[in-house]
Amino acid sequence: MKLGASPVPKVEQKNIAIIAHDQKKRILATWVFNNQDKLKHHKIFSTATTGGIIHEECLQLDIEVTKSGPLGGDQQIGAMIAEEGIDLLIFFTDPLSPHPHDVDVKALSRLAVVYDVPMACSGATADLIAASGYLD
């Protein structure tokens, strides 16, 4: 290091849960692809189907997957939130389509609010969080 040079600050690793309803999975994968430079420093958790689609687009990201949402993956992510193991929830929801496991989805959103976990439910909100410096 040169004299007078300031050290490069280390990014604090966060645990980020990334989930999307079926009609929003490709949109979320595009968002993750566009933000993978910021996300690669963090630990990513995702439900199985969403995680598989994201992995196809972003091979450099290490994604830990839970079960598929309808098979309990949303509940697994919810348990991580309740154990204070998630720092950010990015959940692209589709309010215009019916979801057979809607109760689990609502419980996940409720837990994020109860435990004060920042949550993005759309690309615009996820962009605001990414631009805020929270991931830096």
Secondary structure as a PSIPRED ss2 file (coil, helix, strand):
# PSIPRED VFORMAT (PSIPRED V4.0)

   1 M C   1.000  0.000  0.000
   2 K C   1.000  0.000  0.000
   3 L C   1.000  0.000  0.000
   4 G C   1.000  0.000  0.000
   5 A C   1.000  0.000  0.000
   6 S C   1.000  0.000  0.000
   7 P C   1.000  0.000  0.000
   8 V C   1.000  0.000  0.000
   9 P C   1.000  0.000  0.000
  10 K C   1.000  0.000  0.000
  11 V C   1.000  0.000  0.000
  12 E C   1.000  0.000  0.000
  13 Q C   1.000  0.000  0.000
  14 K C   1.000  0.000  0.000
  15 N E   0.000  0.000  1.000
  16 I E   0.000  0.000  1.000
  17 A E   0.000  0.000  1.000
  18 I E   0.000  0.000  1.000
  19 I E   0.000  0.000  1.000
  20 A E   0.000  0.000  1.000
  21 H C   1.000  0.000  0.000
  22 D H   0.000  1.000  0.000
  23 Q H   0.000  1.000  0.000
  24 K H   0.000  1.000  0.000
  25 K H   0.000  1.000  0.000
  26 R H   0.000  1.000  0.000
  27 I H   0.000  1.000  0.000
  28 L H   0.000  1.000  0.000
  29 A H   0.000  1.000  0.000
  30 T H   0.000  1.000  0.000
  31 W H   0.000  1.000  0.000
  32 V H   0.000  1.000  0.000
  33 F H   0.000  1.000  0.000
  34 N H   0.000  1.000  0.000
  35 N C   1.000  0.000  0.000
  36 Q H   0.000  1.000  0.000
  37 D H   0.000  1.000  0.000
  38 K H   0.000  1.000  0.000
  39 L H   0.000  1.000  0.000
  40 K C   1.000  0.000  0.000
  41 H C   1.000  0.000  0.000
  42 H C   1.000  0.000  0.000
  43 K E   0.000  0.000  1.000
  44 I E   0.000  0.000  1.000
  45 F E   0.000  0.000  1.000
  46 S E   0.000  0.000  1.000
  47 T C   1.000  0.000  0.000
  48 A H   0.000  1.000  0.000
  49 T H   0.000  1.000  0.000
  50 T H   0.000  1.000  0.000
  51 G H   0.000  1.000  0.000
  52 G H   0.000  1.000  0.000
  53 I H   0.000  1.000  0.000
  54 I H   0.000  1.000  0.000
  55 H H   0.000  1.000  0.000
  56 E H   0.000  1.000  0.000
  57 E H   0.000  1.000  0.000
  58 C C   1.000  0.000  0.000
  59 L C   1.000  0.000  0.000
  60 Q C   1.000  0.000  0.000
  61 L C   1.000  0.000  0.000
  62 D C   1.000  0.000  0.000
  63 I E   0.000  0.000  1.000
  64 E E   0.000  0.000  1.000
  65 V E   0.000  0.000  1.000
  66 T C   1.000  0.000  0.000
  67 K C   1.000  0.000  0.000
  68 S C   1.000  0.000  0.000
  69 G H   0.000  1.000  0.000
  70 P H   0.000  1.000  0.000
  71 L H   0.000  1.000  0.000
  72 G C   1.000  0.000  0.000
  73 G H   0.000  1.000  0.000
  74 D H   0.000  1.000  0.000
  75 Q H   0.000  1.000  0.000
  76 Q H   0.000  1.000  0.000
  77 I H   0.000  1.000  0.000
  78 G H   0.000  1.000  0.000
  79 A H   0.000  1.000  0.000
  80 M H   0.000  1.000  0.000
  81 I H   0.000  1.000  0.000
  82 A H   0.000  1.000  0.000
  83 E C   1.000  0.000  0.000
  84 E C   1.000  0.000  0.000
  85 G C   1.000  0.000  0.000
  86 I C   1.000  0.000  0.000
  87 D C   1.000  0.000  0.000
  88 L E   0.000  0.000  1.000
  89 L E   0.000  0.000  1.000
  90 I E   0.000  0.000  1.000
  91 F E   0.000  0.000  1.000
  92 F E   0.000  0.000  1.000
  93 T C   1.000  0.000  0.000
  94 D C   1.000  0.000  0.000
  95 P C   1.000  0.000  0.000
  96 L C   1.000  0.000  0.000
  97 S C   1.000  0.000  0.000
  98 P C   1.000  0.000  0.000
  99 H C   1.000  0.000  0.000
 100 P C   1.000  0.000  0.000
 101 H C   1.000  0.000  0.000
 102 D H   0.000  1.000  0.000
 103 V H   0.000  1.000  0.000
 104 D H   0.000  1.000  0.000
 105 V H   0.000  1.000  0.000
 106 K H   0.000  1.000  0.000
 107 A H   0.000  1.000  0.000
 108 L H   0.000  1.000  0.000
 109 S H   0.000  1.000  0.000
 110 R H   0.000  1.000  0.000
 111 L H   0.000  1.000  0.000
 112 A H   0.000  1.000  0.000
 113 V H   0.000  1.000  0.000
 114 V H   0.000  1.000  0.000
 115 Y C   1.000  0.000  0.000
 116 D C   1.000  0.000  0.000
 117 V C   1.000  0.000  0.000
 118 P C   1.000  0.000  0.000
 119 M E   0.000  0.000  1.000
 120 A E   0.000  0.000  1.000
 121 C C   1.000  0.000  0.000
 122 S C   1.000  0.000  0.000
 123 G H   0.000  1.000  0.000
 124 A H   0.000  1.000  0.000
 125 T H   0.000  1.000  0.000
 126 A H   0.000  1.000  0.000
 127 D H   0.000  1.000  0.000
 128 L H   0.000  1.000  0.000
 129 I H   0.000  1.000  0.000
 130 A H   0.000  1.000  0.000
 131 A H   0.000  1.000  0.000
 132 S C   1.000  0.000  0.000
 133 G C   1.000  0.000  0.000
 134 Y C   1.000  0.000  0.000
 135 L C   1.000  0.000  0.000
 136 D C   1.000  0.000  0.000
